[in-house]
Amino acid sequence: MYDHSILPTEIAVLLGLICNIGAPLLAFWAAEKLPRLRLWFHGLAFAAILVSPLMAMALGLPGLLPEDEDGPEVRFAFLPLIVEAAIILLLYCLAAAMLFSKSVQTAIADWHEGDRFQRMNARPRPGSSRRNPVSRMPRSR
């Protein structure tokens, strides 16, 4: 059952699955307590999820020699852990892309509000007035 490994394969996979769900939850909880460090907490959770399948394989698989053959169940034992880690990492990447696009949009909006696109000595076009187009409408009494 133990095959000279640190943990049984089933326990290593189960521990990895629990840690992959617990790391983002812990990051959200810590980010709520210390909002200024939220990116650091989620960065650590991302790194923990990225490394978790490798750590589970290092803990759950014995050092196999080339002549040792294990059954097919050992090959696919870590597949749920790898799939779960891939899904959570994909969600983290999508959230980072949304955060980045939001910050880019905010920066562009701030740049537009600063009137960076207006010419310094712009002259009005002939026939146009500097008044607001809404003010050209006839007033109702």
DSSP file (Angstrom, degrees, kcal/mol; ACC not computed):
  #  RESIDUE AA STRUCTURE BP1 BP2  ACC     N-H-->O    O-->H-N    N-H-->O    O-->H-N    TCO  KAPPA ALPHA  PHI   PSI    X-CA   Y-CA   Z-CA
    1    1 A M              0   0    0      0, 0.0     8,-0.4     0, 0.0     0, 0.0   0.000 360.0 360.0 360.0 -44.4    0.0    0.0    0.0
    2    2 A Y    >   -     0   0    0      6,-0.1     3,-1.9     7,-0.1     5,-0.1   0.791 360.0-163.4 -86.3 -27.8    2.7    2.5    0.9
    3    3 A D  T 3   -     0   0    0      1,-0.3     3,-0.1    59,-0.1    -1,-0.0   0.799  67.8 -64.8  51.2  36.4    5.3    1.4   -1.7
    4    4 A H  T 3  S+     0   0    0      1,-0.2    59,-0.4    58,-0.1    -1,-0.3   0.789 104.5 129.4  60.0  30.3    8.1    3.3    0.2
    5    5 A S    <   -     0   0    0     -3,-1.9    -1,-0.2    57,-0.1    55,-0.1  -0.688  69.8-116.8-107.6 167.5    6.5    6.6   -0.5
    6    6 A I  S    S+     0   0    0     53,-0.6    54,-0.2    52,-0.3    53,-0.1   0.925  96.6  14.5 -70.1 -44.8    5.8    9.3    2.1
    7    7 A L  S    S-     0   0    0     52,-2.3    -1,-0.1    49,-0.1     2,-0.1  -0.916  88.4 -99.1-126.6 153.3    2.0    9.2    1.7
    8    8 A P     >  -     0   0    0      0, 0.0     4,-2.3     0, 0.0     5,-0.2  -0.438  39.1-116.1 -64.4 150.8   -0.3    6.8    0.0
    9    9 A T  H  > S+     0   0    0     -8,-0.4     4,-2.3    51,-0.2     5,-0.2   0.880 113.4  52.6 -58.6 -41.5   -1.3    8.0   -3.5
   10   10 A E  H  > S+     0   0    0      1,-0.2     4,-2.4     2,-0.2    -1,-0.2   0.897 110.8  46.3 -64.5 -40.3   -5.0    8.4   -2.5
   11   11 A I  H  > S+     0   0    0      2,-0.2     4,-2.7     1,-0.2    -1,-0.2   0.883 111.0  52.5 -70.6 -37.5   -4.2   10.6    0.5
   12   12 A A  H  X S+     0   0    0     -4,-2.3     4,-2.0     2,-0.2    -2,-0.2   0.907 112.2  45.8 -63.9 -41.3   -1.8   12.7   -1.5
   13   13 A V  H  X S+     0   0    0     -4,-2.3     4,-2.5     2,-0.2    -2,-0.2   0.928 113.9  48.3 -66.7 -44.9   -4.4   13.3   -4.2
   14   14 A L  H  X S+     0   0    0     -4,-2.4     4,-2.3     1,-0.2    -2,-0.2   0.902 111.5  49.9 -63.1 -41.7   -7.1   14.1   -1.6
   15   15 A L  H  X S+     0   0    0     -4,-2.7     4,-2.3     1,-0.2    -1,-0.2   0.895 111.3  49.6 -63.4 -40.5   -4.8   16.5    0.2
   16   16 A G  H  X S+     0   0    0     -4,-2.0     4,-2.1     2,-0.2    -2,-0.2   0.900 110.1  50.4 -64.5 -41.6   -3.9   18.2   -3.1
   17   17 A L  H  X S+     0   0    0     -4,-2.5     4,-1.2     2,-0.2    -2,-0.2   0.913 112.3  46.7 -63.0 -43.0   -7.6   18.6   -4.0
   18   18 A I  H  X S+     0   0    0     -4,-2.3     4,-2.6     1,-0.2     3,-0.3   0.903 112.6  49.5 -66.7 -41.1   -8.5   20.1   -0.6
   19   19 A C  H  X S+     0   0    0     -4,-2.3     4,-2.5     1,-0.2    -1,-0.2   0.850 105.3  57.9 -67.4 -33.5   -5.5   22.5   -0.8
   20   20 A N  H  < S+     0   0    0     -4,-2.1    -1,-0.2     1,-0.2    -2,-0.2   0.818 114.7  37.2 -67.0 -29.5   -6.5   23.6   -4.3
   21   21 A I  H  X S+     0   0    0     -4,-1.2     4,-1.3    -3,-0.3    -2,-0.2   0.828 117.4  51.5 -86.4 -35.8   -9.9   24.7   -3.0
   22   22 A G  H  X S+     0   0    0     -4,-2.6     4,-2.7     1,-0.2     5,-0.2   0.825  99.6  63.4 -71.7 -31.9   -8.6   26.0    0.3
   23   23 A A  H  X S+     0   0    0     -4,-2.5     4,-2.2     2,-0.2    -1,-0.2   0.938 106.9  41.0 -63.4 -48.6   -5.9   28.2   -1.1
   24   24 A P  H  > S+     0   0    0      0, 0.0     4,-2.6     0, 0.0    -1,-0.2   0.900 115.6  51.8 -66.3 -36.5   -8.2   30.6   -3.0
   25   25 A L  H  X S+     0   0    0     -4,-1.3     4,-2.3     2,-0.2    -2,-0.2   0.921 111.4  46.8 -63.6 -41.9  -10.7   30.6   -0.1
   26   26 A L  H  X S+     0   0    0     -4,-2.7     4,-2.7     2,-0.2     5,-0.2   0.883 111.2  52.7 -64.9 -38.3   -7.9   31.5    2.3
   27   27 A A  H  X S+     0   0    0     -4,-2.2     4,-2.4    -5,-0.2    -2,-0.2   0.905 110.0  47.7 -64.7 -41.1   -6.7   34.2   -0.1
   28   28 A F  H  X S+     0   0    0     -4,-2.6     4,-1.5     2,-0.2    -2,-0.2   0.909 113.1  48.4 -65.5 -41.0  -10.2   35.7   -0.3
   29   29 A W  H  X S+     0   0    0     -4,-2.3     4,-1.5     2,-0.2    -2,-0.2   0.936 114.5  44.7 -64.1 -46.0  -10.5   35.7    3.5
   30   30 A A  H  X S+     0   0    0     -4,-2.7     4,-2.7     1,-0.2    -2,-0.2   0.861 110.4  55.3 -67.1 -35.0   -7.1   37.2    4.0
   31   31 A A  H  < S+     0   0    0     -4,-2.4    -1,-0.2     1,-0.2    -2,-0.2   0.809 105.2  53.7 -67.9 -28.6   -7.8   39.8    1.3
   32   32 A E  H  < S+     0   0    0     -4,-1.5    -1,-0.2    -5,-0.2    -2,-0.2   0.877 112.7  43.1 -70.9 -36.7  -10.9   40.8    3.1
   33   33 A K  H  < S+     0   0    0     -4,-1.5    -2,-0.2     1,-0.3    -1,-0.2   0.895 131.1  23.1 -75.4 -40.6   -8.9   41.4    6.3
   34   34 A L    ><  +     0   0    0     -4,-2.7     3,-1.5    -5,-0.1    -1,-0.3  -0.756  69.4 176.0-126.7  83.1   -6.0   43.2    4.5
   35   35 A P  G >  S+     0   0    0      0, 0.0     3,-1.2     0, 0.0     4,-0.2   0.745  75.0  64.6 -66.0 -22.9   -7.3   44.6    1.3
   36   36 A R  G 3  S+     0   0    0      1,-0.2     3,-0.2     2,-0.1     4,-0.1   0.748 106.2  44.4 -70.8 -21.1   -4.0   46.4    0.4
   37   37 A L  G <> S+     0   0    0     -3,-1.5     4,-2.2    -7,-0.2     3,-0.3   0.148  77.1 114.6-106.0  17.7   -2.2   43.0    0.1
   38   38 A R  H <> S+     0   0    0     -3,-1.2     4,-2.3     1,-0.2     5,-0.2   0.856  74.9  52.2 -63.3 -35.5   -4.9   41.2   -1.9
   39   39 A L  H  > S+     0   0    0     -3,-0.2     4,-2.0    -4,-0.2    -1,-0.2   0.872 109.4  50.6 -67.9 -34.8   -2.8   40.7   -5.0
   40   40 A W  H  > S+     0   0    0     -3,-0.3     4,-2.4     2,-0.2    -2,-0.2   0.919 110.4  49.4 -66.2 -43.3    0.0   39.2   -2.9
   41   41 A F  H  X S+     0   0    0     -4,-2.2     4,-2.1     1,-0.2    -2,-0.2   0.925 114.1  44.5 -62.7 -44.0   -2.4   36.8   -1.3
   42   42 A H  H  X S+     0   0    0     -4,-2.3     4,-2.4     2,-0.2    -1,-0.2   0.827 110.5  55.5 -72.1 -29.9   -3.9   35.7   -4.6
   43   43 A G  H  X S+     0   0    0     -4,-2.0     4,-2.3    -5,-0.2    -1,-0.2   0.906 109.1  47.3 -64.8 -41.4   -0.4   35.4   -6.1
   44   44 A L  H  X S+     0   0    0     -4,-2.4     4,-2.5     2,-0.2    -2,-0.2   0.893 111.8  50.1 -65.8 -39.6    0.6   33.1   -3.3
   45   45 A A  H  X S+     0   0    0     -4,-2.1     4,-2.3     2,-0.2    -2,-0.2   0.906 109.9  51.4 -64.7 -40.5   -2.6   31.0   -3.9
   46   46 A F  H  X S+     0   0    0     -4,-2.4     4,-2.2     1,-0.2    -2,-0.2   0.926 111.6  46.9 -60.5 -45.5   -1.9   30.9   -7.6
   47   47 A A  H  X S+     0   0    0     -4,-2.3     4,-1.9     1,-0.2    -2,-0.2   0.899 111.2  51.6 -64.6 -40.5    1.6   29.6   -6.9
   48   48 A A  H  X S+     0   0    0     -4,-2.5     4,-1.4     1,-0.2    -1,-0.2   0.898 112.0  46.3 -63.7 -40.2    0.4   27.0   -4.4
   49   49 A I  H  < S+     0   0    0     -4,-2.3    -1,-0.2     1,-0.2    -2,-0.2   0.876 110.9  53.3 -69.6 -36.9   -2.2   25.7   -6.9
   50   50 A L  H  < S+     0   0    0     -4,-2.2     4,-0.3     1,-0.2    -2,-0.2   0.865 116.3  38.1 -64.8 -36.0    0.4   25.6   -9.6
   51   51 A V  H  X S+     0   0    0     -4,-1.9     4,-2.4     1,-0.2     3,-0.3   0.649  93.4  88.8 -89.9 -17.2    2.8   23.6   -7.5
   52   52 A S  H  X S+     0   0    0     -4,-1.4     4,-2.6     1,-0.2     5,-0.2   0.855  85.7  49.5 -58.6 -42.2    0.2   21.3   -5.8
   53   53 A P  H  > S+     0   0    0      0, 0.0     4,-2.2     0, 0.0    -1,-0.2   0.913 113.2  48.3 -64.0 -37.1    0.2   18.5   -8.5
   54   54 A L  H  > S+     0   0    0     -4,-0.3     4,-2.3    -3,-0.3    -2,-0.2   0.910 112.8  47.5 -66.6 -41.0    3.9   18.3   -8.5
   55   55 A M  H  X S+     0   0    0     -4,-2.4     4,-2.3     2,-0.2     5,-0.2   0.909 111.6  50.5 -66.2 -41.3    4.1   18.2   -4.7
   56   56 A A  H  X S+     0   0    0     -4,-2.6     4,-2.6    -5,-0.2     5,-0.2   0.896 111.9  48.1 -64.5 -38.2    1.4   15.5   -4.5
   57   57 A M  H  X S+     0   0    0     -4,-2.2     4,-1.9    -5,-0.2    -1,-0.2   0.887 111.4  50.0 -68.7 -37.1    3.2   13.4   -7.0
   58   58 A A  H  < S+     0   0    0     -4,-2.3   -52,-0.3     1,-0.2    -2,-0.2   0.873 118.4  39.1 -67.7 -35.5    6.5   13.8   -5.2
   59   59 A L  H  < S+     0   0    0     -4,-2.3   -52,-2.3    -5,-0.2   -53,-0.6   0.821 122.1  40.6 -81.9 -31.7    4.8   12.8   -1.9
   60   60 A G  H  < S+     0   0    0     -4,-2.6   -51,-0.2    -5,-0.2    -3,-0.2   0.700 102.6  68.7 -95.6 -20.4    2.6   10.1   -3.3
   61   61 A L  S  < S-     0   0    0     -4,-1.9   -55,-0.2    -5,-0.2     2,-0.1  -0.826  75.4-131.5-103.0 137.8    4.7    8.3   -5.8
   62   62 A P        -     0   0    0      0, 0.0     2,-1.1     0, 0.0   -57,-0.1  -0.370  40.6 -87.0 -75.6 163.9    7.7    6.2   -4.7
   63   63 A G        -     0   0    0    -59,-0.4     2,-0.3    -2,-0.1    -5,-0.0  -0.619  55.1-151.1 -70.5 103.7   11.0    6.6   -6.5
   64   64 A L        -     0   0    0     -2,-1.1    -1,-0.0     2,-0.0    -3,-0.0  -0.600   4.8-145.9 -85.8 135.9   10.5    4.2   -9.3
   65   65 A L    >   -     0   0    0     -2,-0.3     3,-1.5     1,-0.1    -1,-0.0  -0.610  31.7-105.9 -89.0 158.6   13.3    2.4  -10.9
   66   66 A P  T 3  S+     0   0    0      0, 0.0    -1,-0.1     0, 0.0    -2,-0.0   0.809 120.2  51.4 -58.7 -29.2   13.2    1.7  -14.7
   67   67 A E  T 3  S+     0   0    0      2,-0.0     2,-0.3     0, 0.0    -3,-0.0   0.641  89.4  98.0 -84.0 -11.6   12.4   -2.0  -14.1
   68   68 A D    <   -     0   0    0     -3,-1.5     2,-0.4     1,-0.0    -4,-0.0  -0.579  56.1-167.0 -76.8 136.2    9.6   -1.3  -11.7
   69   69 A E        -     0   0    0     -2,-0.3     2,-0.3    -5,-0.0    -2,-0.0  -0.991   2.8-168.9-124.6 127.7    6.1   -1.5  -13.2
   70   70 A D        -     0   0    0     -2,-0.4     5,-0.0     1,-0.1    -6,-0.0  -0.721  31.4 -94.8-107.1 164.9    3.0   -0.2  -11.5
   71   71 A G    >>  -     0   0    0     -2,-0.3     3,-1.0     1,-0.1     4,-0.7  -0.140  38.8-100.2 -71.7 172.2   -0.5   -0.7  -12.6
   72   72 A P  H 3> S+     0   0    0      0, 0.0     4,-1.3     0, 0.0     3,-0.2   0.723 115.4  71.4 -68.2 -20.1   -2.5    1.7  -14.8
   73   73 A E  H 34 S+     0   0    0      1,-0.2     4,-0.4     2,-0.2    -2,-0.0   0.815  93.4  55.5 -67.0 -27.5   -4.3    3.1  -11.7
   74   74 A V  H X4 S+     0   0    0     -3,-1.0     3,-0.5     1,-0.2     4,-0.4   0.853 103.3  55.4 -71.5 -34.1   -1.1    4.8  -10.6
   75   75 A R  H 3< S+     0   0    0     -4,-0.7     3,-0.3     1,-0.2    -1,-0.2   0.873 117.0  34.5 -65.5 -37.1   -0.8    6.6  -14.0
   76   76 A F  T >< S+     0   0    0     -4,-1.3     3,-0.9     1,-0.2    -1,-0.2   0.324  89.9  95.9-102.2   7.4   -4.3    8.1  -13.7
   77   77 A A  T <  S+     0   0    0     -3,-0.5     4,-0.3    -4,-0.4    -1,-0.2   0.839  89.1  44.0 -67.2 -33.0   -4.5    8.7   -9.9
   78   78 A F  T 3> S+     0   0    0     -4,-0.4     4,-2.2    -3,-0.3    -1,-0.2   0.396  85.2  97.0 -95.0   3.5   -3.4   12.3  -10.2
   79   79 A L  H <> S+     0   0    0     -3,-0.9     4,-2.5     1,-0.2     5,-0.2   0.904  81.8  50.9 -61.8 -44.1   -5.6   13.2  -13.1
   80   80 A P  H  > S+     0   0    0      0, 0.0     4,-2.5     0, 0.0    -1,-0.2   0.896 111.3  49.9 -61.0 -37.0   -8.4   14.7  -11.0
   81   81 A L  H  > S+     0   0    0     -4,-0.3     4,-2.3     2,-0.2    -2,-0.2   0.908 111.6  47.4 -66.4 -41.8   -5.8   16.9   -9.2
   82   82 A I  H  X S+     0   0    0     -4,-2.2     4,-2.2     2,-0.2    -1,-0.2   0.904 113.5  47.9 -67.1 -41.1   -4.3   18.1  -12.5
   83   83 A V  H  X S+     0   0    0     -4,-2.5     4,-2.3     2,-0.2    -2,-0.2   0.924 112.7  48.5 -66.1 -44.1   -7.7   18.9  -14.0
   84   84 A E  H  X S+     0   0    0     -4,-2.5     4,-2.4    -5,-0.2     5,-0.2   0.920 112.1  48.9 -63.0 -43.0   -8.9   20.8  -10.9
   85   85 A A  H  X S+     0   0    0     -4,-2.3     4,-2.5     1,-0.2    -1,-0.2   0.898 110.7  51.2 -62.8 -40.3   -5.6   22.8  -10.8
   86   86 A A  H  X S+     0   0    0     -4,-2.2     4,-2.1     2,-0.2    -1,-0.2   0.900 110.9  48.0 -64.6 -40.6   -6.0   23.6  -14.5
   87   87 A I  H  X S+     0   0    0     -4,-2.3     4,-2.2     2,-0.2    -2,-0.2   0.934 113.9  45.7 -66.2 -46.0   -9.6   24.8  -14.0
   88   88 A I  H  X S+     0   0    0     -4,-2.4     4,-2.2     1,-0.2    -2,-0.2   0.899 113.2  49.9 -65.8 -40.0   -8.7   27.0  -11.0
   89   89 A L  H  X S+     0   0    0     -4,-2.5     4,-2.3    -5,-0.2    -1,-0.2   0.875 109.3  52.6 -66.2 -36.1   -5.6   28.4  -12.7
   90   90 A L  H  X S+     0   0    0     -4,-2.1     4,-2.4     2,-0.2    -2,-0.2   0.912 109.4  49.0 -63.4 -42.1   -7.7   29.2  -15.8
   91   91 A L  H  X S+     0   0    0     -4,-2.2     4,-2.4     1,-0.2    -2,-0.2   0.894 110.3  50.9 -64.7 -39.1  -10.2   31.1  -13.6
   92   92 A Y  H  X S+     0   0    0     -4,-2.2     4,-2.3     2,-0.2    -2,-0.2   0.908 110.3  49.6 -63.2 -41.0   -7.4   33.0  -11.9
   93   93 A C  H  X S+     0   0    0     -4,-2.3     4,-2.2     2,-0.2    -2,-0.2   0.895 110.9  49.6 -66.1 -39.1   -6.0   34.0  -15.4
   94   94 A L  H  X S+     0   0    0     -4,-2.4     4,-2.2     2,-0.2    -2,-0.2   0.907 111.2  49.1 -65.2 -40.9   -9.5   35.1  -16.5
   95   95 A A  H  X S+     0   0    0     -4,-2.4     4,-2.3     1,-0.2    -2,-0.2   0.892 111.0  50.1 -64.9 -38.9   -9.9   37.2  -13.3
   96   96 A A  H  X S+     0   0    0     -4,-2.3     4,-2.6     2,-0.2    -2,-0.2   0.892 109.8  51.0 -66.0 -38.8   -6.5   38.8  -13.8
   97   97 A A  H  X S+     0   0    0     -4,-2.2     4,-2.6     2,-0.2    -2,-0.2   0.897 110.9  48.3 -64.9 -39.9   -7.3   39.6  -17.5
   98   98 A M  H  X S+     0   0    0     -4,-2.2     4,-2.2     2,-0.2    -2,-0.2   0.909 112.4  48.5 -66.2 -41.2  -10.6   41.3  -16.3
   99   99 A L  H  X S+     0   0    0     -4,-2.3     4,-2.1     2,-0.2    -2,-0.2   0.910 113.0  48.0 -63.8 -42.4   -8.7   43.2  -13.7
  100  100 A F  H  X S+     0   0    0     -4,-2.6     4,-2.2     2,-0.2    -2,-0.2   0.913 112.1  48.4 -65.7 -43.0   -6.1   44.3  -16.2
  101  101 A S  H  X S+     0   0    0     -4,-2.6     4,-2.4     1,-0.2    -1,-0.2   0.872 111.2  51.3 -66.9 -35.0   -8.6   45.4  -18.8
  102  102 A K  H  X S+     0   0    0     -4,-2.2     4,-2.2     2,-0.2    -1,-0.2   0.908 110.8  47.5 -66.7 -41.0  -10.5   47.3  -16.1
  103  103 A S  H  X S+     0   0    0     -4,-2.1     4,-2.1     2,-0.2    -2,-0.2   0.861 112.1  50.3 -69.7 -33.8   -7.4   49.1  -15.0
  104  104 A V  H  X S+     0   0    0     -4,-2.2     4,-2.4     2,-0.2    -2,-0.2   0.920 110.9  49.0 -67.7 -43.1   -6.5   49.9  -18.7
  105  105 A Q  H  X S+     0   0    0     -4,-2.4     4,-2.5     1,-0.2    -2,-0.2   0.894 111.1  50.1 -63.3 -39.1  -10.0   51.3  -19.3
  106  106 A T  H  X S+     0   0    0     -4,-2.2     4,-2.5     2,-0.2    -1,-0.2   0.906 110.4  49.9 -64.8 -41.3   -9.8   53.4  -16.2
  107  107 A A  H  X S+     0   0    0     -4,-2.1     4,-1.9     2,-0.2    -2,-0.2   0.901 112.0  47.6 -64.9 -40.1   -6.4   54.8  -17.3
  108  108 A I  H  X S+     0   0    0     -4,-2.4     4,-2.3     2,-0.2    -2,-0.2   0.909 111.6  50.4 -67.3 -41.1   -7.7   55.6  -20.7
  109  109 A A  H  X S+     0   0    0     -4,-2.5     4,-2.3     1,-0.2    -2,-0.2   0.909 110.7  49.1 -63.8 -40.8  -10.8   57.3  -19.3
  110  110 A D  H  X S+     0   0    0     -4,-2.5     4,-1.1     1,-0.2    -1,-0.2   0.874 110.1  52.1 -64.3 -35.9   -8.6   59.4  -16.9
  111  111 A W  H  <>S+     0   0    0     -4,-1.9     5,-1.1     1,-0.2    -2,-0.2   0.884 110.4  47.9 -67.9 -38.8   -6.5   60.3  -19.9
  112  112 A H  H ><5S+     0   0    0     -4,-2.3     3,-1.8     1,-0.2     5,-0.2   0.877 107.0  56.2 -69.0 -37.9   -9.5   61.5  -21.9
  113  113 A E  H 3<5S+     0   0    0     -4,-2.3    -1,-0.2     1,-0.3    -2,-0.2   0.775  97.7  63.3 -65.9 -24.8  -10.9   63.5  -18.9
  114  114 A G  T 3<5S-     0   0    0     -4,-1.1    -1,-0.3    -3,-0.2    -2,-0.2   0.377 110.7-122.9 -79.9   5.8   -7.6   65.4  -18.8
  115  115 A D  T X 5 +     0   0    0     -3,-1.8     3,-0.5     1,-0.1    -3,-0.2   0.899  57.2 153.7  54.2  46.8   -8.4   66.7  -22.3
  116  116 A R  T 3 < +     0   0    0     -5,-1.1    -4,-0.1     1,-0.2    -1,-0.1   0.695  65.7  57.5 -76.4 -18.7   -5.1   65.3  -23.7
  117  117 A F  T 3  S+     0   0    0     -5,-0.2    -1,-0.2    -6,-0.2     2,-0.2   0.585  84.0  97.9 -90.6  -9.7   -6.6   65.1  -27.2
  118  118 A Q  S <  S-     0   0    0     -3,-0.5     2,-0.1     1,-0.1     3,-0.0  -0.534  78.8-114.8 -79.5 144.8   -7.5   68.8  -27.6
  119  119 A R    >   -     0   0    0     -2,-0.2     3,-0.7     1,-0.1    -1,-0.1  -0.443  17.9-128.4 -73.6 151.9   -5.2   71.0  -29.5
  120  120 A M  T 3  S+     0   0    0      1,-0.2     2,-0.2    -2,-0.1    -1,-0.1   0.936 103.5  22.7 -68.4 -46.5   -3.6   73.8  -27.5
  121  121 A N  T 3  S+     0   0    0      2,-0.0     2,-0.3    -3,-0.0    -1,-0.2  -0.458  83.9 169.7-118.3  57.4   -4.6   76.7  -29.8
  122  122 A A    <   -     0   0    0     -3,-0.7    -4,-0.0    -2,-0.2     0, 0.0  -0.519  21.2-149.9 -74.5 132.5   -7.6   75.2  -31.6
  123  123 A R        -     0   0    0     -2,-0.3     2,-0.1     1,-0.0    -4,-0.1  -0.788  23.9-107.7 -98.7 145.9   -9.5   77.7  -33.7
  124  124 A P        -     0   0    0      0, 0.0     3,-0.1     0, 0.0     6,-0.1  -0.405  36.6-107.6 -70.4 149.4  -13.2   77.2  -34.1
  125  125 A R    >   -     0   0    0      1,-0.1     3,-1.8     4,-0.1     2,-0.1  -0.405  44.3 -90.3 -70.3 150.5  -14.4   76.0  -37.5
  126  126 A P  T 3  S+     0   0    0      0, 0.0    -1,-0.1     0, 0.0     3,-0.1  -0.416 113.2  18.9 -63.0 136.7  -16.2   78.6  -39.7
  127  127 A G  T 3  S+     0   0    0      1,-0.3     2,-0.3    -2,-0.1    -2,-0.1   0.376 103.1 105.5  85.8  -4.2  -19.9   78.5  -39.1
  128  128 A S    <   -     0   0    0     -3,-1.8    -1,-0.3     2,-0.0     2,-0.3  -0.788  56.2-148.0-107.2 153.5  -19.7   76.7  -35.8
  129  129 A S        -     0   0    0     -2,-0.3    -4,-0.1     2,-0.2     0, 0.0  -0.779  20.7-125.9-114.0 162.1  -20.2   78.3  -32.4
  130  130 A R  S    S+     0   0    0     -2,-0.3    -1,-0.1    -6,-0.1     2,-0.1   0.416  76.1 111.4 -85.8   2.5  -18.6   77.4  -29.1
  131  131 A R  S    S-     0   0    0      1,-0.1    -2,-0.2     2,-0.1     5,-0.1  -0.335  82.0 -92.6 -75.5 160.2  -21.9   77.0  -27.5
  132  132 A N    >>  -     0   0    0      1,-0.1     3,-1.1    -2,-0.1     4,-0.6  -0.490  30.7-127.4 -67.5 136.7  -23.3   73.6  -26.4
  133  133 A P  G >4 S+     0   0    0      0, 0.0     3,-0.7     0, 0.0     4,-0.3   0.793 109.9  58.9 -59.9 -26.9  -25.4   72.0  -29.1
  134  134 A V  G >4 S+     0   0    0      1,-0.2     3,-1.2     2,-0.2    -2,-0.0   0.830  97.6  60.2 -70.1 -30.1  -28.2   71.5  -26.6
  135  135 A S  G <4 S+     0   0    0     -3,-1.1    -1,-0.2     1,-0.3     4,-0.1   0.662  92.0  68.2 -74.4 -13.3  -28.3   75.3  -26.0
  136  136 A R  G << S+     0   0    0     -3,-0.7    -1,-0.3    -4,-0.6    -2,-0.2   0.614  78.4 101.2 -77.8 -11.8  -29.1   75.9  -29.7
  137  137 A M  S <  S-     0   0    0     -3,-1.2     2,-0.1    -4,-0.3    -3,-0.0  -0.451  87.2-100.7 -72.3 145.0  -32.5   74.3  -29.3
  138  138 A P        -     0   0    0      0, 0.0     2,-0.3     0, 0.0    -1,-0.1  -0.393  38.9-117.0 -66.3 141.4  -35.4   76.7  -29.0
  139  139 A R        -     0   0    0     -2,-0.1     2,-0.4    -4,-0.1    -4,-0.0  -0.584  21.0-135.0 -80.8 138.7  -36.6   77.2  -25.5
  140  140 A S              0   0    0     -2,-0.3    -1,-0.0     1,-0.1     0, 0.0  -0.747 360.0 360.0 -92.5 142.0  -40.0   76.2  -24.5
  141  141 A R              0   0    0     -2,-0.4    -1,-0.1     0, 0.0    -2,-0.0   0.431 360.0 360.0-105.4 360.0  -42.1   78.6  -22.5
